[in-house]
Amino acid sequence: MAQRILFVPFVKPPPTGGRPGRAYVDKNLGWINSYSAKQMAKKAVKDGPEVHDIFECWYVPHTPNAVLGSLGPKDQLYIRGHSLAGIEGIFDHATRDEDGKLIHQSKVDKELLIKLNEDNDTGTKKLAFMLKAPDVVTRLFESGLKLEFAGTIKCYNCHSAEGEINFATAFEKALTKRGYKSCRVYGYTGALSSMYDGEFKTSTSPSGKARDARVEIKRT
Protein backbone atom coordinates (compact mmCIF):
# COMPACT_ATOMS: atom_id res chain seq x y z
CA MET A 1 0.00 0.00 0.00
CA ALA A 2 1.37 3.42 -0.94
CA GLN A 3 2.07 5.89 1.83
CA ARG A 4 1.55 9.62 2.21
CA ILE A 5 3.78 11.30 4.76
CA LEU A 6 3.13 14.78 6.15
CA PHE A 7 6.66 15.85 7.06
CA VAL A 8 6.97 18.82 9.42
CA PRO A 9 10.62 19.97 9.37
CA PHE A 10 10.23 21.75 12.71
CA VAL A 11 10.89 20.22 16.11
CA LYS A 12 7.49 19.37 17.57
CA PRO A 13 6.71 22.18 20.04
CA PRO A 14 5.08 22.04 23.48
CA PRO A 15 1.42 23.15 23.69
CA THR A 16 2.36 26.66 24.85
CA GLY A 17 5.33 28.95 24.49
CA GLY A 18 5.16 30.44 20.99
CA ARG A 19 7.55 28.03 19.27
CA PRO A 20 7.29 27.23 15.53
CA GLY A 21 5.21 24.34 14.25
CA ARG A 22 2.37 24.40 16.76
CA ALA A 23 -0.31 25.11 14.12
CA TYR A 24 0.63 21.94 12.26
CA VAL A 25 -0.45 19.71 15.11
CA ASP A 26 -4.04 20.70 14.33
CA LYS A 27 -3.54 21.17 10.58
CA ASN A 28 -2.13 17.66 10.16
CA LEU A 29 -4.88 16.14 12.27
CA GLY A 30 -7.49 17.90 10.14
CA TRP A 31 -5.81 16.67 6.95
CA ILE A 32 -5.62 13.07 8.17
CA ASN A 33 -9.20 13.03 9.46
CA SER A 34 -10.66 14.59 6.31
CA TYR A 35 -8.63 12.24 4.11
CA SER A 36 -9.87 9.25 6.09
CA ALA A 37 -13.47 10.47 5.73
CA LYS A 38 -12.99 10.83 1.97
CA GLN A 39 -11.61 7.29 1.73
CA MET A 40 -14.53 5.90 3.75
CA ALA A 41 -16.95 7.62 1.39
CA LYS A 42 -15.16 6.02 -1.56
CA LYS A 43 -15.42 2.59 0.02
CA ALA A 44 -19.15 3.07 0.49
CA VAL A 45 -19.71 3.38 -3.27
CA LYS A 46 -16.84 1.40 -4.78
CA ASP A 47 -15.24 -1.86 -3.79
CA GLY A 48 -11.46 -1.70 -3.42
CA PRO A 49 -10.53 1.89 -4.33
CA GLU A 50 -6.90 2.98 -4.31
CA VAL A 51 -6.01 3.78 -0.72
CA HIS A 52 -2.94 5.40 0.78
CA ASP A 53 -1.81 5.06 4.36
CA ILE A 54 -1.27 8.57 5.74
CA PHE A 55 1.04 9.54 8.59
CA GLU A 56 2.66 12.62 10.05
CA CYS A 57 6.37 12.83 10.81
CA TRP A 58 8.08 15.58 12.80
CA TYR A 59 11.76 16.37 12.68
CA VAL A 60 13.73 14.97 15.63
CA PRO A 61 17.37 16.16 15.54
CA HIS A 62 19.83 13.51 14.34
CA THR A 63 17.21 10.77 14.70
CA PRO A 64 16.24 8.59 11.71
CA ASN A 65 12.57 7.76 11.32
CA ALA A 66 11.82 4.16 10.27
CA VAL A 67 8.85 5.20 8.11
CA LEU A 68 10.87 7.75 6.13
CA GLY A 69 13.67 5.25 5.70
CA SER A 70 11.32 2.70 4.18
CA LEU A 71 9.63 4.89 1.56
CA GLY A 72 9.50 3.54 -1.98
CA PRO A 73 8.78 4.82 -5.52
CA LYS A 74 4.99 4.89 -5.08
CA ASP A 75 5.10 6.91 -1.88
CA GLN A 76 4.50 10.65 -1.51
CA LEU A 77 6.07 13.01 0.98
CA TYR A 78 4.48 16.39 1.69
CA ILE A 79 6.63 19.19 3.14
CA ARG A 80 4.65 21.26 5.65
CA GLY A 81 5.18 24.92 6.55
CA HIS A 82 4.25 28.37 5.24
CA SER A 83 5.90 29.95 2.23
CA LEU A 84 5.56 33.00 -0.01
CA ALA A 85 6.61 33.91 -3.53
CA GLY A 86 10.13 35.31 -3.44
CA ILE A 87 11.15 33.28 -0.38
CA GLU A 88 13.56 30.33 -0.65
CA GLY A 89 12.40 28.68 2.54
CA ILE A 90 9.47 27.78 4.74
CA PHE A 91 8.45 29.40 7.99
CA ASP A 92 5.98 29.42 10.82
CA HIS A 93 4.73 32.36 12.82
CA ALA A 94 6.49 32.27 16.19
CA THR A 95 7.80 34.46 18.97
CA ARG A 96 10.45 31.93 20.03
CA ASP A 97 12.81 29.61 18.19
CA GLU A 98 12.92 25.83 18.56
CA ASP A 99 15.08 26.13 21.70
CA GLY A 100 12.59 28.47 23.31
CA LYS A 101 14.68 31.63 22.86
CA LEU A 102 12.88 34.85 21.99
CA ILE A 103 13.11 35.79 18.31
CA HIS A 104 14.30 39.33 17.61
CA GLN A 105 13.30 40.95 14.32
CA SER A 106 16.99 41.33 13.44
CA LYS A 107 17.19 37.52 13.29
CA VAL A 108 14.29 37.15 10.83
CA ASP A 109 15.10 36.96 7.12
CA LYS A 110 14.81 40.57 5.87
CA GLU A 111 12.70 39.77 2.81
CA LEU A 112 10.36 37.61 4.88
CA LEU A 113 10.05 40.30 7.57
CA ILE A 114 9.02 42.84 4.93
CA LYS A 115 6.45 40.51 3.38
CA LEU A 116 4.96 39.53 6.74
CA ASN A 117 4.45 43.17 7.71
CA GLU A 118 3.34 44.79 4.44
CA ASP A 119 -0.20 45.37 5.75
CA ASN A 120 0.66 45.41 9.43
CA ASP A 121 -0.08 48.72 11.12
CA THR A 122 -0.18 47.49 14.72
CA GLY A 123 3.25 48.93 15.56
CA THR A 124 4.54 45.50 16.56
CA LYS A 125 6.40 43.43 13.97
CA LYS A 126 5.04 40.01 13.03
CA LEU A 127 7.83 37.49 13.56
CA ALA A 128 8.54 34.01 12.22
CA PHE A 129 11.01 31.15 12.43
CA MET A 130 12.36 30.22 8.99
CA LEU A 131 14.16 27.25 7.49
CA LYS A 132 15.98 27.75 4.19
CA ALA A 133 15.62 25.05 1.53
CA PRO A 134 19.02 23.41 2.31
CA ASP A 135 18.03 23.23 5.99
CA VAL A 136 14.83 21.38 5.09
CA VAL A 137 16.79 18.91 2.95
CA THR A 138 19.31 18.37 5.75
CA ARG A 139 16.47 17.63 8.15
CA LEU A 140 14.98 15.14 5.71
CA PHE A 141 18.35 13.43 5.42
CA GLU A 142 18.80 13.33 9.21
CA SER A 143 15.28 11.89 9.47
CA GLY A 144 16.31 8.88 7.41
CA LEU A 145 15.10 9.60 3.86
CA LYS A 146 17.38 7.55 1.62
CA LEU A 147 19.29 9.26 -1.16
CA GLU A 148 17.87 6.76 -3.67
CA PHE A 149 14.27 7.68 -2.79
CA ALA A 150 12.40 7.59 -6.12
CA GLY A 151 8.95 8.64 -4.99
CA THR A 152 7.38 12.10 -5.00
CA ILE A 153 8.09 15.09 -2.79
CA LYS A 154 5.45 17.81 -2.79
CA CYS A 155 6.29 21.23 -1.39
CA TYR A 156 2.77 21.61 -0.02
CA ASN A 157 3.33 25.21 0.99
CA CYS A 158 1.34 28.23 -0.13
CA HIS A 159 2.90 29.96 -3.17
CA SER A 160 5.86 27.54 -3.16
CA ALA A 161 6.12 27.55 -6.99
CA GLU A 162 5.36 31.24 -7.60
CA GLY A 163 7.84 33.77 -8.94
CA GLU A 164 11.37 33.39 -10.28
CA ILE A 165 12.54 32.89 -6.70
CA ASN A 166 10.53 30.36 -4.71
CA PHE A 167 10.88 27.58 -2.18
CA ALA A 168 10.14 24.62 -4.49
CA THR A 169 12.87 25.58 -6.97
CA ALA A 170 15.40 26.22 -4.20
CA PHE A 171 14.39 22.95 -2.56
CA GLU A 172 14.96 20.99 -5.77
CA LYS A 173 18.45 22.47 -6.12
CA ALA A 174 19.24 21.61 -2.49
CA LEU A 175 17.99 18.04 -3.02
CA THR A 176 20.25 17.60 -6.04
CA LYS A 177 23.25 19.02 -4.18
CA ARG A 178 22.67 16.58 -1.31
CA GLY A 179 22.40 13.63 -3.73
CA TYR A 180 18.64 13.11 -4.03
CA LYS A 181 18.34 12.75 -7.80
CA SER A 182 15.63 10.14 -8.37
CA CYS A 183 12.51 11.73 -6.84
CA ARG A 184 9.96 13.97 -8.52
CA VAL A 185 9.44 17.41 -6.99
CA TYR A 186 6.35 19.62 -7.08
CA GLY A 187 5.45 23.08 -5.83
CA TYR A 188 2.11 24.90 -5.77
CA THR A 189 0.55 28.20 -6.72
CA GLY A 190 -1.99 30.02 -4.60
CA ALA A 191 -2.82 29.62 -0.93
CA LEU A 192 -3.58 26.01 -0.01
CA SER A 193 -6.00 24.30 2.35
CA SER A 194 -4.87 21.66 4.82
CA MET A 195 -8.11 19.71 4.69
CA TYR A 196 -10.21 18.09 2.01
CA ASP A 197 -13.32 19.94 0.89
CA GLY A 198 -15.18 16.84 -0.24
CA GLU A 199 -12.97 15.15 -2.81
CA PHE A 200 -10.25 17.80 -3.05
CA LYS A 201 -7.98 20.09 -1.10
CA THR A 202 -8.32 23.65 -2.34
CA SER A 203 -6.14 26.46 -3.67
CA THR A 204 -6.84 30.14 -4.33
CA SER A 205 -5.43 29.61 -7.84
CA PRO A 206 -8.02 29.93 -10.66
CA SER A 207 -9.14 26.28 -10.74
CA GLY A 208 -9.82 26.20 -7.01
CA LYS A 209 -8.28 22.74 -6.65
CA ALA A 210 -4.88 22.15 -5.07
CA ARG A 211 -4.05 19.36 -7.50
CA ASP A 212 -4.53 21.73 -10.46
CA ALA A 213 -2.26 24.29 -8.78
CA ARG A 214 0.56 21.73 -8.63
CA VAL A 215 3.67 22.53 -10.69
CA GLU A 216 6.39 19.97 -11.40
CA ILE A 217 9.86 21.34 -10.80
CA LYS A 218 12.36 20.31 -13.46
CA ARG A 219 15.22 18.28 -11.97
CA THR A 220 18.67 19.76 -12.39
Secondary structure, 3 states (H helix, E strand, C coil): CCEEEEEEEEECCCCCCCCCCCHHHHHHHHHHHHHHHHHHHHHHHCCCCCCCEEEEEEECCCCCCHHHHCCCCCCEEEECCECCCCCCEEEEECCECCCCCECCHHHCCHHHHHHHCCCCCCCCCCCEEEEEHHHHHHHHHHCCCCCCCCCEEECCCCCCCCCCCCHHHHHHHHHHHHCCCCCEEEEECCCECCCCECCECEECCCCCEHHHHEEECCCC
